[in-house]
Amino acid sequence: MAQPILLRVSNFKAYVWDVDDINILRSHHHICGILTGTLPHLSSQNIFLGLPLQLMPEEAVLLVENEIAVLVDDPSAHYAPSPSTLKLWKEARLNDARQQIALTEEKGSIEASNPDRAMSENAKRKRKEREERRAREKTNAAPRVPVEDSPSPHRTSENPSQAAIGEPLDSTIVMPSGSYTVNIPASSSKLEWYAPHSDVSLTIAREAGIWLYPSTLQERARCGVFRDLWEKGYYMGGGIKFGGEYLVYPGDPLRYHSHFVASVIEAPDAALRPMEIVAHGRLGTGTKKAHLLCEWNDETQVVSYLSVEWAGFG
């Protein structure tokens, strides 16, 4: 049996940080979610987003009830690392930065040795600035010998323990100067100080105080409608832009347009004004969709559907 997917909960919102888990959710379980993270060095940050994937509460409830995923209290899963562990982590970051700088310098030397490569004036100016900056850094990094005839007998080390050990302390680890990328792992699973405790059921998660959804009739209705459409093979996305709870797709939203805008009616006796029906019908038709009224019966756990489309007469 495959390991359940970890849904990391923070502020009562469920996130997926692993790319492979996102692929499994989308391709095997028809769960899309919404990417909410930013991508480094990419413009249009409000259009193209990255990890983590935030799930709708209905998606998280469905996955937990079907034992596809488990909830994890993410803030409490991070513990304070020991000094030795933290030192190893800093040394790994230092080595990674040095490798990046070395590769950049190697690439620069290769480009400099190729006289046939045409360079713009802007590129030449930037290269000259880089060379001057490196020369200044080497000059500043050179050890300075004090100009004194004899050492002072009263001079002592500012840090006796460092002088005794002969090695720099952990606090003296300084990242090298130069251009490099700081790689931050998207998932905390590989960190030694990350020990998640998973809640296998919604009841346990609710008792632990990390998850409360669904707690009202409206939320139960949304979960019931979402599950029923999901079991029929549809993909769902947020429908707030089209006046409903969900956009209902016949397949992956990357390949298909949505066919329905779904609105949830929490009970058979819930009030529904005629103007709402007209508005839903005209808005759905204006966006080339049918509006789907989804009525939830909390006693029978059954969903009834009614589609509305605007039709011209005369």
C-alpha positions in Angstrom: 0.0 0.0 0.0 1.3 3.4 -1.0 2.2 5.9 1.8 -0.4 8.5 2.4 0.2 12.0 1.1 1.1 14.5 3.8 -1.2 17.5 3.9 0.7 20.1 6.0 -1.8 22.2 7.9 -1.1 25.8 9.0 -3.8 28.2 10.1 -6.4 25.6 9.2 -5.3 25.5 5.6 -3.9 22.4 3.9 -0.8 22.6 1.7 1.1 20.1 -0.4 4.9 20.8 -0.7 6.1 17.7 -2.6 6.0 17.9 -6.5 5.5 14.1 -6.8 2.5 14.3 -4.5 1.0 17.1 -6.5 1.4 15.0 -9.7 -0.3 12.0 -8.0 -3.2 14.1 -6.8 -3.8 15.6 -10.2 -3.3 12.5 -12.4 -4.8 9.8 -10.2 -7.3 11.5 -7.9 -8.6 14.5 -9.9 -7.5 17.0 -7.3 -6.0 20.2 -8.7 -5.7 22.7 -5.9 -4.1 26.1 -6.4 -0.4 27.0 -6.5 0.3 29.8 -4.2 4.1 30.1 -4.0 6.4 32.4 -6.0 9.1 31.3 -8.4 12.6 32.8 -8.2 13.9 34.9 -11.0 10.5 34.8 -12.8 8.5 37.9 -13.8 4.7 38.0 -13.7 4.6 36.5 -10.2 0.9 37.1 -10.1 0.4 34.8 -13.1 2.9 31.9 -12.8 3.1 30.6 -9.3 4.9 27.6 -7.7 4.9 25.5 -4.5 3.1 25.1 -2.2 -0.2 23.8 -3.5 -3.1 24.9 -1.4 -6.1 22.7 -1.3 -9.7 23.7 -0.9 -11.1 22.4 2.4 -13.4 20.1 0.5 -10.4 18.6 -1.3 -8.6 18.0 2.0 -11.6 16.4 3.6 -12.2 14.1 0.7 -8.6 12.9 0.6 -8.5 12.2 4.4 -11.8 10.4 4.4 -10.7 8.2 1.4 -7.4 7.5 3.3 -5.4 9.0 0.4 -3.8 11.6 2.6 -3.3 12.5 6.3 -3.2 15.8 8.1 0.0 17.1 9.7 0.3 19.9 12.2 3.2 21.6 10.3 4.2 24.4 12.8 4.6 21.9 15.7 6.5 19.4 13.5 9.6 21.7 13.4 11.9 21.3 16.4 15.0 23.3 17.4 18.1 21.7 15.8 21.1 20.8 17.9 24.2 22.9 17.5 26.1 20.0 15.7 23.2 19.5 13.3 22.9 23.2 12.6 26.7 23.4 12.0 26.5 20.6 9.4 23.6 22.4 7.7 25.6 25.7 7.5 28.6 23.9 6.1 26.5 22.3 3.4 25.2 25.7 2.4 28.7 27.1 2.4 29.9 24.3 0.1 27.0 24.8 -2.2 27.7 28.5 -2.5 31.4 27.9 -3.2 30.5 25.4 -6.0 28.2 27.9 -7.6 30.8 30.6 -7.5 33.4 28.3 -8.9 31.1 27.3 -11.8 30.3 31.0 -12.5 34.0 31.9 -12.6 34.8 28.9 -14.9 32.0 30.0 -17.2 33.4 33.5 -17.2 36.9 32.4 -18.0 35.7 30.2 -20.9 33.7 33.2 -22.3 36.8 35.4 -22.0 39.0 33.0 -23.8 36.6 33.0 -26.8 37.5 36.2 -28.8 35.1 35.5 -31.6 32.1 35.9 -29.3 30.3 39.2 -29.9 29.6 41.2 -26.8 27.4 44.2 -26.5 28.7 47.4 -24.8 26.5 46.7 -21.8 27.9 43.2 -21.4 31.5 44.5 -21.6 30.8 47.1 -19.0 29.2 44.5 -16.6 32.2 42.2 -17.1 34.6 45.0 -16.3 32.6 45.9 -13.1 32.8 42.2 -12.0 36.5 42.0 -12.6 37.1 45.2 -10.6 34.9 44.0 -7.8 36.8 40.7 -7.6 40.1 42.6 -7.5 38.8 44.7 -4.6 37.6 41.7 -2.7 40.9 39.9 -3.1 42.7 43.0 -1.9 40.4 43.3 1.1 40.8 39.6 1.9 44.6 39.7 1.9 46.0 39.3 5.5 47.4 42.5 6.9 50.7 42.3 8.8 51.0 44.7 11.7 53.9 47.2 11.4 55.4 46.8 14.8 59.0 46.2 15.8 58.1 43.8 18.6 54.9 42.2 19.7 53.1 43.7 22.6 53.5 41.6 25.8 49.9 42.5 26.8 48.3 41.5 23.6 45.9 38.6 24.1 43.4 36.8 21.9 40.0 38.2 21.9 38.6 34.7 22.0 40.7 32.4 24.1 38.7 29.3 23.3 39.2 29.9 19.6 43.0 30.3 20.0 43.2 27.1 22.0 41.2 25.1 19.6 42.8 26.5 16.5 39.5 26.2 14.5 36.9 28.8 13.7 33.8 28.7 15.8 30.4 27.9 14.2 29.4 31.6 14.6 32.4 32.6 12.4 31.2 30.7 9.4 30.8 33.5 6.8 29.2 32.9 3.4 31.6 33.8 0.5 31.1 37.0 -1.4 29.9 36.8 -5.0 26.7 35.9 -6.8 25.1 32.6 -5.9 21.6 31.2 -5.4 20.4 30.2 -1.9 18.6 26.9 -2.4 15.7 26.6 0.0 14.1 23.1 0.0 10.4 23.3 -0.7 9.6 20.4 1.6 10.8 20.0 5.2 10.8 16.2 5.0 14.6 16.0 4.5 15.4 18.2 7.5 16.7 16.3 10.5 14.8 18.6 12.9 11.4 17.9 11.2 9.3 15.1 12.8 5.7 15.3 11.6 2.9 13.6 13.6 0.0 12.7 11.3 -3.6 12.6 12.2 -5.3 9.8 10.3 -8.9 10.9 10.8 -10.8 14.2 10.8 -12.1 13.4 14.3 -8.6 13.2 15.7 -7.5 16.3 13.9 -10.5 18.2 15.2 -9.7 17.1 18.8 -6.1 18.2 18.3 -7.4 21.6 17.2 -5.7 21.7 13.8 -8.7 21.1 11.6 -12.3 22.2 12.0 -13.9 21.7 8.6 -16.8 20.8 8.1 -18.5 22.2 11.2 -21.7 23.8 9.8 -24.6 22.6 7.5 -23.3 24.8 4.7 -19.8 23.3 5.0 -21.2 19.7 5.1 -23.3 20.5 2.0 -20.2 21.7 0.2 -18.3 18.6 1.1 -21.2 16.4 0.0 -21.7 18.1 -3.3 -17.9 18.1 -4.0 -17.7 14.3 -3.2 -20.6 13.5 -5.4 -19.2 15.4 -8.4 -15.8 13.9 -7.8 -17.2 10.4 -7.8 -18.8 11.1 -11.1 -15.3 11.7 -12.6 -15.3 15.5 -12.7 -12.5 17.9 -11.8 -13.4 20.9 -9.6 -11.9 24.3 -9.2 -12.9 27.5 -7.5 -15.9 29.2 -9.0 -16.0 32.5 -7.2 -15.2 34.4 -10.4 -18.3 33.0 -12.1 -20.8 33.4 -9.2 -20.7 29.8 -7.8 -18.8 27.6 -5.5 -17.1 25.4 -8.1 -16.1 25.2 -11.8 -16.9 21.7 -13.0 -14.6 20.3 -15.7 -15.1 17.1 -17.7 -11.3 16.4 -17.6 -8.1 18.1 -16.5 -8.5 21.9 -16.5 -5.3 22.2 -18.5 -7.0 20.4 -21.4 -10.7 21.2 -21.0 -12.9 24.2 -20.4 -15.4 23.9 -17.6 -19.0 22.9 -18.6 -20.7 24.0 -15.4 -20.7 26.6 -12.6 -21.9 24.8 -9.5 -23.8 26.5 -6.6 -24.5 24.6 -3.4 -27.9 24.7 -1.8 -27.5 23.4 1.8 -31.0 22.0 2.2 -34.2 21.2 0.2 -36.1 23.9 2.0 -33.5 26.6 1.6 -34.8 29.8 0.1 -33.8 30.6 -3.5 -35.1 33.8 -5.1 -36.2 34.0 -8.7 -33.7 36.8 -9.4 -30.9 34.5 -8.3 -32.0 31.9 -10.8 -32.2 34.5 -13.6 -28.7 35.9 -12.6 -27.1 32.4 -12.5 -28.7 31.5 -15.9 -27.6 34.6 -17.7 -24.1 34.7 -16.2 -23.6 31.0 -17.0 -24.7 31.5 -20.6 -22.6 34.6 -21.0 -19.5 32.6 -20.1 -20.5 29.6 -22.2 -21.4 27.4 -19.3 -24.5 26.0 -17.7 -25.2 26.9 -14.1 -25.7 23.9 -11.9 -27.8 24.2 -8.8 -26.7 21.4 -6.4 -29.2 20.7 -3.6 -27.9 18.8 -0.6 -30.0 16.7 1.7 -28.2 16.3 5.0 -30.6 13.5 6.2 -30.4 11.2 3.2 -26.9 12.3 2.1 -28.1 12.7 -1.5 -27.5 15.5 -4.0 -30.1 16.7 -6.5 -29.1 18.7 -9.6 -30.8 21.3 -11.7 -29.0 23.0 -14.6 -30.1 26.5 -15.7 -29.4 28.1 -19.1 -30.7 31.3 -20.6 -32.8 30.8 -23.7 -34.2 33.5 -26.0 -37.8 33.5 -27.0 -39.6 35.0 -30.0 
